[in-house]
Amino acid sequence: MGAPHGSKGEVSVVPLRGLPFLLRVGMTVALTPPSLTRDRFCTVTSVNEVASRATFSGIASIDDAQAIVGCHVLARADDVVLDAFEVPFADLIGRGVHDERYGDLGTIEEVMETPANNVWVVSGSSYGEVLIPVIADVVRSLPDSGTIEVRIMDGLIDGAPSEGAVR
């Protein structure tokens, strides 16, 4: 939890690296550390994803909000809804990446966060380091495990193979 905002208990919530803003209205969460002077369980009552802010049941004033600054917000995994590209970075590192035209590109070595979208840094013996934007036009299949299928945009790799050719 970051700083309070306003006088009605709204607080900034700083998402963990690699995850988007995951809080949803009605979700029950736990605030940690558990040595709080209030009940550690509360319900999310409002969410402002753009500003990364939220309000919680039982947090109704600036003093209440100040009391939870520095706490972590924990949610049950079953309550968190992720879309296809919202995968924790640690789950991506080391995964193989395959392109329908270029073949095997290598493995994801790093995930860079940018304002527009994340970028996978893929390293392999055939093409060296390739930067792959994590967008729907590029990522074709992102299974829970195994190789990720992509369709590299023209110009991302020098010496593009002809249409239909696979190295």
C-alpha positions, 0 to 999 in steps of 0.5 A: 500500500502506498500513500492515502489519497483524499479524506475518505480512505482511498489509498494507492496500491503499487502492483508487484513487478510483472503483474497488472492491477488485479484488484476487483470490487467485491474481492475479499483480501487480507492486509499484511503484516497481520500485526495491524490494529484492525481486522486484517480481512476486508473487501475491495469497495472501489477500484481506479485502475488508471491511478492504481488506487482502491478503497476497502471496507473498514478504511473510511478516513485518511487516518485509516488509510495511513494506518495501512500504508506499507501493508501488502494486499493478498488475494486468493488465487481463485479470485484473481482473473488474468487475461492471456498476457498477464502472466507473472514474469517468473513463469515466463523466464526459460520458456521456449518461443517458436515462430511459424516462419522463423522456427525456434527463436530461443528462450525468454531471458527477461521481461521488460515493462514498457508503458505500452506493453511488456517486451520479452527478451528472447535469446537463442543460437539462431538469431541472438537476442530478439525483442518480442512485443507482448501484443495480440498481433504477435503472441499466438498461443501462450499455454500454461507450460511449454513453448509459446507460439508467436508470429514475428512482425516483419523487420524484428529479425534481419533477413526475414525468410520468405513466406512459408519458409521455416528455418 
